Amino acid sequence: MAGAAIMLLTSTAAAALDLPVTNVNGKDYYYYDVQPNETLFSLSQRLGISRDEIVSYNPGVEGGVKAYTRLYFPVESGLSTIADGDNASATHTVMKGETLYGIAKKYGISIDRLIALNPSARDGIKPGEVLTVMQQEIAETPAAPAATNAGGTHTIASGETLYRIAVKNGITVDQLLAANPGLDAYNYTEGTVIAIPSPDSIVPASNASSLRAEATEVSVDNLASATRSVTPATPATPAAPVANTAERTAAADVADNTPVVSEATVDESERVTLAPEAVQKESFNIAVMLPFNLSEETPGKDAENFTEFYRGFLLAAQNLDKNGTPVHITAFDTAGGMDTVKNLMGREEMAQMDVFVTPPAAAEMDYIVSQIDEDRQFVFNNFAVRSESYKDNPNVLQANIPHTMMYSKAIDAFLSEMAGRTPIFIQRIGATADKEEFTSMLKTQLADRGIDYKEITYSNSLDAEDFEDFDITQSYVIVPLSASANEFNKIVPQAKKFKESLASPDGLAMFGYPEWLTFRGERQESLGALNATIYSRFFYDDTYYPARRVVEEYRTTYGREMSPAVPSQALMGYDVATYIINSLRKNNGDYHIEKLPYDGLQSDFIFSDSDCEGLVNTAVEVIKFRDGGFTEHRRI
């Protein structure tokens, strides 16, 4: 499918536009990048589909499109094409409550023009009527010529950064700034015309003054090589595509082998209103301490995941950079060792930190907790899932709901969602019952409530005999004792047959586990066919526009796709940064003042201190799978 392309007729109906295909979370989409000065109407003409069709697949552009926005069209959508020679037109189906004025305004044409195209509309319109809409009398503004590496000029488009312009033209940001003396690197506007120097005309800077120019050529993807290749006298400073006013730095501290990965700054536009006696902080500092393993020639998968988390973290900083007190973000490579963590915590700048995002090793996290200032510094534990430091330390925020608490909430959801169904616990002889802790808790709750349940054990795979004694007039819910895909595959075929034998088409459901979010293809279809419900700490809906927008911003900013791993480390970083920064600003650095709820792109944060000294996230998602690939979810 990767080589496929969709053929959409252009407004001249003489040429065809080949749209490439990308895969987003298991689904194939055609995509098109909006060019400067394009409108929804011109796009409908260019692509040969109606404005309504564009909006239906991309709800976020209903109010208009911006340059470099990526539009998506599902491959299976069967998009229609419109061709009418040089007079290509689009159509609009009248919806209930719509007026001629509203329709004309939507397409940017006059009411007179709309009536001229649809004479019968003079006497009124009615739902279901199909109107022709065109915009021939309004000339399209020609798009600004694309900048090339041959030099020339370029008009800055909405949302475009100097970093991206420089990359497109094969130059550095410093070289771009040198060619435009009056251009402020941190304060420029859409529509500004800038000069693009030809690479051939650029004279290399001397060693004494080349630090910034050299640094802007380093991307966040090369943090490891950048750090290894520099000396303390000339630290590499990657230019930050994350925001006009943000900067990342990378440096190697040879003395103690504790390299600083990067730094970003979130700008200020407004301040939190506090009580008269409170002193508003001038800025906040966040330390992201993770094992990026920059010293390794080829960092492993875990290091790649932490780097992706940090990219998402910085992307959130970009989107928050106009919303409050400045926040400085510095990332430190813990290199997966306690000695490095101890060296880092002994550094002078650590005393200025307000929040520490800590590594996955519980011992390393606990050491960081032991070194912080209990009066003003906090630890955000996102990776040490089983740590219990939040129980007796008021400065710890536990981002992952503890297993026992999650199981308790999941059982409450089970009792509510599956009321009236007889539970069937299923286990294969010899298989690992990796969810026995959950199922044992569930059985106890069922027994306490006097709810009968059945158990099936089998040798190789389920067969019809395992369900011989079941009453087909009743309703059931299957609960496997394992979350593995292998065990799921052994249960599904006979479970589907059993479902078909029941008197009610909804007579069978399945209750499962977070690991099932990774299922794709036939396994994912089986979740829908068996009315599966699962619980999880996270959930990502790839049709949710705000999430798709961030996925696109990630692609534009870093020049690469997010990893398809579940959960997405980039979205996790985005959610964590958004919560940390918003709460810092709201509470002036004290997370206990007001425990802000956060509905994230992938993770929700509902922190509570009702049963502990610190703060623990209590959010759990319940996800229901339905036939046709649809899902429903709610937070409990």
MARLUM-549093 format. One line per 2 residues: their letters; for each residue z negated, y, x negated of C-alpha. Coordinates in steps of 0.2 Angstrom, whole numbers. Layout:
BEGIN
a> Z Y X ~ ...
REM end
This chain:
BEGIN
ma> 0 0 0 ~ -3 12 -15
ga> 16 14 -17 ~ 19 18 1
ai> 24 35 8 ~ 27 42 25
ml> 43 51 29 ~ 40 67 40
lt> 54 78 45 ~ 54 96 38
st> 58 111 49 ~ 76 110 44
aa> 77 92 49 ~ 88 90 34
aa> 76 84 21 ~ 61 72 21
ld> 44 74 14 ~ 36 59 5
lp> 17 59 7 ~ 7 49 -5
vt> -6 37 0 ~ -25 36 -5
nv> -38 24 -1 ~ -55 32 6
ng> -69 20 8 ~ -58 5 12
kd> -45 15 23 ~ -28 20 18
yy> -23 38 22 ~ -7 49 19
yy> -12 66 12 ~ -5 83 9
dv> -12 98 -1 ~ -10 114 8
qp> -1 127 -2 ~ -5 146 -3
ne> 0 156 13 ~ 3 140 23
tl> -3 141 41 ~ -6 127 54
fs> 10 132 62 ~ 21 132 46
ls> 13 115 42 ~ 18 108 59
qr> 35 114 55 ~ 35 107 37
lg> 28 90 42 ~ 37 88 58
is> 21 85 68 ~ 12 96 81
rd> -2 107 77 ~ -13 97 89
ei> -9 81 79 ~ -14 90 62
vs> -31 96 70 ~ -34 79 78
yn> -34 70 61 ~ -42 85 52
pg> -55 93 64 ~ -61 105 51
ve> -45 115 51 ~ -45 120 69
gg> -49 138 65 ~ -35 138 51
vk> -32 131 34 ~ -36 137 17
ay> -25 134 1 ~ -28 118 -8
tr> -37 110 7 ~ -32 91 7
ly> -26 85 24 ~ -27 67 29
fp> -17 56 41 ~ -22 38 44
ve> -8 26 39 ~ -10 17 55
sg> -9 33 65 ~ 10 31 69
ls> 13 50 67 ~ 27 57 78
ti> 41 67 71 ~ 50 82 78
ad> 67 87 74 ~ 79 99 82
gd> 91 105 69 ~ 87 122 62
na> 77 127 77 ~ 63 114 75
sa> 50 116 88 ~ 33 109 92
th> 25 105 109 ~ 8 107 116
tv> 0 97 131 ~ -10 108 142
mk> -28 103 144 ~ -39 107 158
ge> -46 125 158 ~ -33 131 146
tl> -23 147 149 ~ -7 155 143
yg> -17 168 133 ~ -27 154 124
ia> -12 143 120 ~ -2 158 114
kk> -17 164 103 ~ -19 146 96
yg> -1 146 90 ~ 0 164 84
is> 14 169 96 ~ 15 182 110
id> 13 177 129 ~ 30 184 132
rl> 37 172 118 ~ 28 157 126
ia> 35 161 143 ~ 52 164 136
ln> 51 146 129 ~ 44 139 145
ps> 51 149 160 ~ 41 139 172
ar> 25 144 165 ~ 28 162 172
dg> 21 154 189 ~ 6 146 180
ik> 2 130 170 ~ -7 115 175
pg> -16 101 165 ~ -4 88 157
ev> 11 100 157 ~ 21 100 140
lt> 25 117 133 ~ 37 121 119
vm> 29 132 106 ~ 39 141 92
qq> 36 156 80 ~ 54 161 75
ei> 50 180 77 ~ 36 180 64
ae> 42 178 46 ~ 32 167 35
tp> 25 175 19 ~ 33 167 4
aa> 20 157 -6 ~ 15 164 -23
pa> 25 156 -37 ~ 15 142 -45
at> 9 146 -63 ~ 16 136 -77
na> 12 134 -95 ~ 27 145 -100
gg> 16 161 -96 ~ 19 174 -83
th> 7 179 -68 ~ -3 170 -55
ti> -11 176 -39 ~ -28 169 -37
as> -29 159 -20 ~ -44 156 -9
ge> -57 144 -17 ~ -47 143 -33
tl> -57 144 -50 ~ -52 151 -67
yr> -56 133 -73 ~ -43 125 -62
ia> -30 139 -66 ~ -33 136 -84
vk> -31 117 -83 ~ -15 119 -73
ng> -8 130 -87 ~ -13 120 -102
it> -25 133 -108 ~ -44 136 -109
vd> -54 148 -99 ~ -57 159 -114
ql> -39 161 -117 ~ -36 166 -99
la> -50 179 -100 ~ -43 185 -117
an> -26 188 -108 ~ -35 198 -94
pg> -47 210 -102 ~ -52 217 -85
ld> -56 200 -77 ~ -74 196 -74
ay> -77 178 -77 ~ -90 177 -64
ny> -84 189 -51 ~ -66 189 -46
te> -58 188 -29 ~ -44 180 -19
gt> -27 189 -21 ~ -30 196 -39
vi> -15 194 -50 ~ -18 188 -67
ai> -8 185 -83 ~ -5 168 -89
ps> -3 167 -108 ~ 10 154 -115
pd> 1 141 -126 ~ 13 145 -139
si> 8 163 -140 ~ -11 159 -142
vp> -18 161 -160 ~ -32 149 -163
as> -49 157 -165 ~ -59 156 -181
na> -73 144 -183 ~ -85 159 -182
ss> -80 164 -164 ~ -72 148 -157
lr> -88 141 -149 ~ -84 146 -131
ae> -66 143 -132 ~ -68 126 -139
at> -82 122 -126 ~ -71 126 -111
ev> -59 112 -115 ~ -73 99 -113
sv> -75 92 -96 ~ -90 84 -88
dn> -81 67 -90 ~ -82 69 -109
la> -101 73 -110 ~ -104 59 -122
sa> -90 62 -134 ~ -94 81 -133
tr> -112 78 -138 ~ -108 66 -152
sv> -95 77 -159 ~ -105 93 -162
tp> -119 99 -173 ~ -134 109 -169
at> -125 125 -175 ~ -111 123 -163
pa> -116 114 -147 ~ -102 110 -135
tp> -103 121 -119 ~ -92 113 -105
aa> -85 126 -94 ~ -92 123 -76
pv> -79 120 -62 ~ -95 119 -51
an> -95 138 -47 ~ -89 155 -53
ta> -107 159 -58 ~ -112 142 -65
er> -112 135 -82 ~ -115 118 -90
ta> -121 116 -107 ~ -122 101 -118
aa> -131 100 -135 ~ -137 87 -147
dv> -154 89 -154 ~ -152 79 -170
ad> -171 81 -175 ~ -178 71 -161
nt> -162 63 -155 ~ -164 69 -137
pv> -148 77 -132 ~ -148 89 -117
vs> -133 84 -106 ~ -130 100 -96
ea> -136 115 -87 ~ -130 124 -71
tv> -136 140 -63 ~ -137 143 -45
de> -136 162 -41 ~ -146 173 -30
se> -141 183 -14 ~ -157 183 -4
rv> -175 179 -6 ~ -187 169 5
tl> -199 179 15 ~ -217 175 11
ap> -234 180 16 ~ -239 197 8
ea> -252 189 -4 ~ -239 177 -10
vq> -229 180 -26 ~ -210 176 -24
ke> -204 167 -40 ~ -190 175 -49
sf> -181 158 -52 ~ -183 139 -52
ni> -180 126 -65 ~ -175 108 -62
av> -175 95 -75 ~ -163 80 -72
ml> -170 66 -83 ~ -159 51 -82
pf> -152 37 -95 ~ -134 44 -97
nl> -134 34 -114 ~ -123 47 -123
se> -126 39 -140 ~ -117 23 -134
et> -99 22 -139 ~ -95 14 -121
pg> -109 18 -109 ~ -112 5 -96
kd> -110 5 -78 ~ -128 11 -75
ae> -124 26 -86 ~ -108 30 -77
nf> -118 29 -60 ~ -130 42 -66
te> -116 53 -73 ~ -108 52 -56
fy> -125 56 -47 ~ -126 72 -58
rg> -109 77 -54 ~ -113 77 -36
fl> -130 86 -40 ~ -120 100 -48
la> -107 101 -34 ~ -121 104 -21
aq> -127 118 -33 ~ -110 126 -31
nl> -111 126 -12 ~ -129 133 -12
dk> -126 146 -25 ~ -126 161 -13
ng> -141 156 -3 ~ -157 161 -12
tp> -167 162 -28 ~ -158 157 -44
vh> -161 139 -48 ~ -157 133 -66
it> -153 114 -68 ~ -154 105 -85
af> -150 87 -87 ~ -158 77 -101
dt> -153 60 -108 ~ -168 49 -108
ag> -157 35 -117 ~ -167 22 -107
gm> -182 22 -118 ~ -200 28 -117
dt> -200 36 -135 ~ -186 47 -129
vk> -195 52 -113 ~ -211 56 -123
nl> -201 67 -135 ~ -193 76 -121
mg> -209 79 -112 ~ -216 87 -128
re> -202 100 -128 ~ -207 118 -125
em> -195 121 -110 ~ -203 107 -100
aq> -217 118 -96 ~ -205 130 -87
md> -199 116 -75 ~ -203 116 -57
vf> -195 99 -52 ~ -191 83 -62
vt> -179 71 -56 ~ -185 55 -65
pp> -177 39 -72 ~ -177 22 -64
aa> -190 14 -75 ~ -207 16 -67
ae> -216 17 -83 ~ -206 31 -89
md> -208 40 -72 ~ -226 37 -72
yi> -227 45 -90 ~ -218 60 -84
vs> -230 62 -69 ~ -245 61 -81
qi> -238 76 -91 ~ -234 88 -77
de> -244 103 -72 ~ -253 97 -56
dr> -254 115 -49 ~ -236 119 -49
qf> -224 105 -55 ~ -217 91 -44
vf> -208 74 -47 ~ -193 69 -36
nn> -192 50 -38 ~ -175 44 -32
fa> -173 28 -42 ~ -189 19 -45
vr> -189 11 -28 ~ -205 1 -29
se> -216 14 -37 ~ -232 18 -28
sy> -237 34 -38 ~ -234 44 -22
kd> -250 36 -14 ~ -262 45 -25
np> -253 59 -34 ~ -249 74 -23
nv> -235 80 -34 ~ -224 65 -31
lq> -210 65 -19 ~ -204 47 -15
an> -186 48 -9 ~ -184 30 -5
ip> -195 23 10 ~ -205 9 3
ht> -200 -9 8 ~ -215 -13 19
mm> -213 4 29 ~ -194 2 31
ys> -197 -16 37 ~ -210 -10 50
ka> -198 3 57 ~ -183 -9 57
id> -194 -21 67 ~ -198 -8 79
af> -179 -5 81 ~ -176 -23 83
ls> -189 -25 97 ~ -181 -10 106
em> -162 -14 103 ~ -164 -33 106
ag> -176 -33 121 ~ -171 -47 132
rt> -163 -58 119 ~ -170 -73 111
pi> -170 -72 92 ~ -162 -86 82
fi> -168 -87 64 ~ -154 -96 53
qr> -156 -103 36 ~ -145 -115 25
ig> -155 -128 17 ~ -156 -124 -2
at> -151 -106 0 ~ -162 -92 -6
ad> -171 -84 8 ~ -170 -67 0
ke> -175 -58 17 ~ -190 -69 20
ef> -202 -55 18 ~ -194 -46 33
ts> -191 -61 44 ~ -209 -66 41
ml> -215 -49 47 ~ -203 -50 62
kt> -209 -67 67 ~ -227 -61 67
ql> -223 -47 78 ~ -214 -58 90
ad> -228 -70 91 ~ -241 -56 94
rg> -230 -50 109 ~ -228 -68 116
id> -209 -68 112 ~ -202 -85 109
yk> -189 -87 96 ~ -178 -102 89
ei> -174 -108 71 ~ -159 -117 65
ty> -158 -125 47 ~ -142 -132 42
sn> -134 -141 27 ~ -117 -134 23
sl> -111 -124 38 ~ -116 -121 56
da> -107 -132 68 ~ -107 -134 87
ed> -122 -147 87 ~ -133 -133 81
fe> -131 -124 97 ~ -131 -139 109
df> -148 -136 117 ~ -145 -117 120
di> -144 -111 138 ~ -127 -102 139
tq> -134 -91 153 ~ -146 -82 141
sy> -143 -69 128 ~ -147 -71 110
vi> -148 -62 93 ~ -145 -71 76
vp> -156 -66 62 ~ -151 -74 45
ls> -164 -76 32 ~ -152 -70 18
as> -141 -55 16 ~ -129 -62 5
an> -110 -62 9 ~ -109 -81 5
ef> -122 -85 18 ~ -114 -73 31
nk> -98 -82 29 ~ -105 -99 32
iv> -113 -92 49 ~ -99 -82 56
pq> -86 -95 62 ~ -98 -105 73
ak> -107 -90 78 ~ -91 -83 86
kf> -88 -99 95 ~ -105 -99 102
ke> -103 -81 108 ~ -87 -87 117
sl> -96 -101 126 ~ -110 -89 133
as> -109 -83 151 ~ -109 -65 146
pd> -97 -58 134 ~ -111 -48 126
gl> -122 -63 126 ~ -124 -64 107
am> -128 -50 94 ~ -133 -51 76
fg> -147 -42 66 ~ -145 -39 48
yp> -147 -29 32 ~ -142 -14 21
ew> -132 -25 10 ~ -119 -28 24
lt> -114 -10 22 ~ -103 -16 8
fr> -93 -28 18 ~ -75 -25 20
ge> -60 -33 28 ~ -63 -49 38
rq> -82 -48 35 ~ -83 -30 42
es> -72 -35 57 ~ -84 -50 60
lg> -99 -37 61 ~ -90 -29 75
al> -85 -45 84 ~ -103 -51 83
na> -111 -34 89 ~ -121 -33 73
ti> -135 -20 70 ~ -142 -17 53
ys> -155 -5 46 ~ -153 4 30
rf> -160 19 19 ~ -143 27 20
fy> -127 28 29 ~ -110 36 25
dd> -97 39 39 ~ -80 42 30
ty> -74 51 46 ~ -87 64 46
yp> -79 80 41 ~ -92 88 30
ar> -93 72 20 ~ -74 72 18
rv> -75 90 13 ~ -87 86 -1
ve> -76 71 -6 ~ -61 82 -8
ey> -71 96 -17 ~ -77 82 -29
rt> -59 77 -32 ~ -53 95 -35
ty> -68 100 -46 ~ -68 85 -57
gr> -50 79 -56 ~ -55 61 -51
em> -60 51 -36 ~ -78 47 -32
sp> -83 29 -36 ~ -80 17 -21
av> -97 10 -24 ~ -110 9 -9
ps> -120 19 -9 ~ -110 33 -17
qa> -120 40 -32 ~ -110 56 -30
lm> -115 59 -12 ~ -133 54 -17
gy> -134 67 -30 ~ -127 80 -18
dv> -140 76 -5 ~ -154 76 -17
at> -149 92 -25 ~ -147 100 -7
yi> -164 95 -2 ~ -173 100 -18
in> -165 117 -19 ~ -167 122 -1
sl> -185 116 -1 ~ -189 125 -17
rk> -182 141 -10 ~ -190 139 7
nn> -208 135 1 ~ -207 145 -15
gd> -209 129 -26 ~ -223 120 -16
yh> -216 106 -6 ~ -232 104 4
ie> -230 121 13 ~ -217 115 25
kl> -209 98 25 ~ -191 102 29
py> -181 88 38 ~ -164 85 30
dg> -149 77 38 ~ -138 72 23
lq> -120 66 21 ~ -127 49 16
sd> -146 51 14 ~ -159 59 26
fi> -175 65 20 ~ -190 66 32
fs> -205 68 20 ~ -223 64 26
ds> -240 64 18 ~ -249 57 33
dc> -254 41 23 ~ -254 47 5
eg> -258 61 -7 ~ -240 64 -11
lv> -224 64 0 ~ -214 49 5
nt> -198 49 14 ~ -199 40 31
av> -181 40 36 ~ -172 24 41
ev> -155 22 48 ~ -150 10 62
ik> -131 6 62 ~ -122 -3 75
fr> -105 -11 72 ~ -93 -12 87
dg> -76 -20 89 ~ -61 -10 82
gf> -70 -4 67 ~ -82 8 76
te> -100 12 71 ~ -114 20 79
hr> -130 26 70 ~ -146 34 73
ri> -161 39 62 ~ -178 32 66
REM end
